[in-house]
Amino acid sequence: MRGQRNFLSLAILAAAALPAFGQEVAPTGPANSPASSAAAIPDFSGTWGRFSFPGMAPPQSGPGPVANMSRRPQSIDDNGRPFRGADVPLVSNNTQLVGDYASPILKPQAARAVKEHGDIELGGWPAPNPSNQCWPSRVPFVFWNMGMRMLQQPDKITFLYVFDHEVRHVRLNEPHPAQVTPSWFGDSVGHFEGDTLVIDTVGTKVGPFAMVDHFGTPHSAALHTVERYRLLDYDAVKDSLVQDAKENFRFNPRANDYGIAVDPAYKGKFLQLELTVEDDGVFTTPWSATITYRPGSGDWPEFVCAQNPHELARKSALPIAERPDF
């Protein structure tokens, strides 16, 4: 708990240094383009959440992420009420994650990895992944988190993710270094294009449990992701919310184990992430996905994998070292 308090203290101090929500922020356009006006740059600061899992919705058109072949009835409707009646849609089974290894986006070696992962799940055991093995996430795997916080400053964006208190840093208006040192979250640089925050990530480390989703879809050193964040009105995101509801399982939006509550009836400003992933070592083509967040509320939870394995919803054998590695 001492580490938890220290982490929260740092987060609170960082947030205190930021402009208040809605306050103008200094221009942070790309270094090689005209500076945007301060009024054109939105403030993404705050806590954002959703109540769907695994969370990536397929695009309206074009190649999308690997989907779950195991399906179950949806639990919650658009208003956060339990589904009733006979017309309950079948969505991703959150208790059995069996990726579609026949997806046309997968090269043969990647398809085999997804099938092997799914075979473990079909055998009745959760397949190992970064979250249940207490390993660092990568982009885009980390987007499974149903709660996150953005801390926005003129020269950087900091992301705090609920599960295992993972922290990600994005430098603004800087290029990638000529030689990127691989790291778990890779090297992320961002800039604003009008009202859109664009983040480019390369240099993601390839190590144990190197995967981009909960279906065991692998990645190579060539992984390249581009994120585009915008604040949008309900009418602009409702089609994406429909796509999400057709694919992803929903938890109780107001009270769940992930600590961040959202209002399913909310109709104000949404934070939408449009994600593009390419990796010539794994995928036959770039693919895209959408994640739509509502403002979140509630206390930031203590959700530490290594210290609280009993809180894991789908228990898998945790790694145990014969001797300390520190």
N, C-alpha and C positions, 0 to 999 in steps of 0.2 A: 504493500500500500504506500510505503514511502516513495518508491519510484513513481507510482501513480500520481501522488501529490506533486512531486517535482515536475512531472510532465505537464500536468494541468497548470502549474504556476507559470511555466515557460510559455504555454499556449496563451494564457491570459495576458501576460506581459506583452507578447507579440501582438495580440489583438488590440491591446490598449494603444499601441503605437500606430495603428492604422486609422485612416479617416473613417468617420462615422458612415453608416450605410446611407447611400444616396449622395454623399459629399463628393465634390469633384476631385478627380485624381489627376496628377500631372501627366502630360502626354507621354505615351510609351510606344509609339509607332515604330516600325522597323527602321534600323539605322540607315538603310539605303532608300527610304521613301519619305515623302513630306510628313512632318509631324501632324498627328491628328489633333483636333482641338480637344481641350479638356472636357467639354460638354459631351463629346462623342464617345468617351470611354466609360463604359458601365462599371459599376462596383459589384463584383461577384462575392464580396466578403459575406460570411455567414455560414450557418449550418444548413445542409441540404440532405434530403432523404427521399427514399421511395420504399415501396413495400413489395417488390417483386424479386424473384430469384430464378435463375442465376443473374438476370438483369439486362443482358444485351438483347435489344429488340431488332429483328431483321429490318433492312431498309424497305422503303416503298417499292423499289425496283433495283435490280442488279444483284451481284453476289453478296451473300450475307454470311454470318458466322455459322459454325457447326451447330446443329440443333440436337435436342435430346430425343432419341427414339422411344424412350420409356415415357409414357404419358399417364396422367391421373386427372380426375375431375378438378376443375378450378374451385377454389375455396371461397373467394370473396368477389363480390360484384363491384362495379364502378363506384358505388356509394359506400363501400366498406362493409356491406351486409353479407351474411352467408348466402350462397346460391341455393335456390330452391327450385323444384320442378324437374322436368325431364331433360331440358335443353341446356345442361351444364357443359361448357366446353372442356375438351381435354387439352391439358397443357403440360409443360415440362414437369416430370416427376422429381420433386426435390429430394426424395429419399433413394432414388436410383438414377445415376447420371451415366447414361449410355449414349455416347456420341454417334452421330450418323457418319460412319467411316466411309460410306459411299458418296459423301458430299463431293461435288465436282471441284471444289476449291482445294482439295487435298492431293498432294503428290503421293505416290505409292508408299513410301516409307512413313510418311505422316499418317496415312490411312491405317497402316498396320499398328502404329502406336495408339491411335484412337480405339481401334478394335480391342487391343490387349487391355486397355484401360476399362473399356466397357465390359469385357469378359469377367474382370474382377468384380465389378458391380453386379453383374448378373449372377455371380456365384454367391452373392449374399454378403459381401464385404465392401466397405467403402474403399475405393482405390486411393492410394496416396496422392496428395496434391500439396501445394505450398501451405494452404491454410490448416489442414489437419496434421501436417508434419512440422509445423512451427518454423517454416522456412520463409524468408522474405518473398513477398509477391513481386510480380513484374507488371509492367503495362503491356497488355490490357487486363491481365488476370485480376489485378487489384480492384477493378471496377465492379466486382461482385459485391463489394461492401454496400450495404443499404443505407449507410450514413457516412457523411464526410463533411469536413469543414474547410473552407477556403479563406486564407489570410492574404489579402492583397496589399502590396506596397508598390511604389513607383518602379522599383528595379527588380522585383521578384514576386512570385506567387508561391505560397506554401500550402500544400494539401495535407490535411490530417484525416486518416481513415480510421473508422471505429475499431475494426478487428486488429488486435495486437498492437494498437497505437502506432501504426506505420506512418512515417512522415516522408513526404516527397517535396523536393525543391525544384522550382522552375525559374531560371534566369530570364529576364526580359531584355530584349534588344541586344542580344549577344549572339555571335555565331557559335556553332560547335567548334571545339578545338580541332586542329589539323589531325592530331592523333588522340582519339577518344580512349580513355581507360575504361574498360567494361566495368559496370556496376549493376547491382540488382535492379534499380529503377532506371538505369541508363542515363544518358546525358540529355536533359530536357531544356530546350530554349523556347521562348515564346515571344509573341508580339501581337499587337492589336491591328486588325484590319477593319476599320470602322467600329462597329459595335460587337465584333467577334474577336474573342481571344483564341489565337492559333498557337498550339504547342506541338513542337516537333521533337521526337525522341528517337535516338539511336544509341548504339553501344550498350545494349542490354546483355548482361552476363549470362552465359550458358553454364548451368550447373545442375545439381540434383533437382528434380521436379521442375524442369524448365518447360512450362506450358503456358498457353495464353488463355485457357478457360478451364472449367471444371470437368471437361470431357477428355483431358489428357492430350489435347492438340499441342504438339511441340512447337518450339521455335528454334531458330538458329542464330548465329551471330549477325546475320543480315536483317534481323527484325527491325522494322521501321514503322512507327505509328505517328499519325497526325490527329490531334484532337481539336475540335472547333466548339467553343462554348458560346452560347448566346442566351440572353434573357428574352423570353418570348411570352406573348399572351396565350391564353387557353386555346383560342381558335387556331393558333398556329401550331400547337403541339397535339391537338386532340387525335389526329390520325396516327401519330406515333404512339400515343397512349393506347389506342385500339390495337395496334400491332403488338405492343408489349403484353396486353391482356390476353392475346391469342396464343402467345408463346410461353410466358413466364408464370410460375406459380406465385400466388399472392399470400402474404402473411397479414395478420391483423395490423392495420396501419397505425392504430392508436396505442397499441401495447404489444411489443414483441421483444424477443431476447436480445435484439441488437440495439435497444436503448433509444433510438431516434424515432419519434412519432411524427406522423404527417396527417394532414386533414384531407381525406379523399374527396371532399366536396370543394376544395380550394379552387378558385378560378382566377387568381391573380397572376403574377409573373412566375413563370417556370424557368428553371435552368436546364437547357438542353445541350447534351454532348453528342456531337456527330463524330464518329470515330472511323478512321481508315487505317487498315493494317495491310502491310505487304512484307513478304519474306520469300525471296526466290528459292531458299533452301527447303521450304515447307509447302508453300501455296502455289497453285497454278496461276492465280490471278490475285490482284488486290481485292479486298472485300471491306464492307462497311457495316456499321451497326449504329443504333441510336439508344441513348440512355436519357431519360427525362426525370428530373428531380423537382420535388416541391420543397418549400421552406420546411425545415425540421425543427422540432422542439424537444425538450426533455434534457435531463442531465447526461453529460458525456459519460458513457458507461466504462466500467473496468472490464475489459475483455482481453485477457492475456492468455495466449495459447499455452505456453509452457507451464505457467503457474496454475492454470485452471482448466486442465484437460477434461474435468467432469462437465464443463459447460459446453463442450463441443456437441453439436446436435447429431453429428454422424461420426462416432468414435472410430479412429483408425489407430493402429499400433504407433505409439509415439517413439521417436528416436531416443535412445539412452546411451550416453557416452560412458566408456569404461573408466575414463579419467577426465578431469576438467580440461577444457580447451582454452583456458585463460590463465 
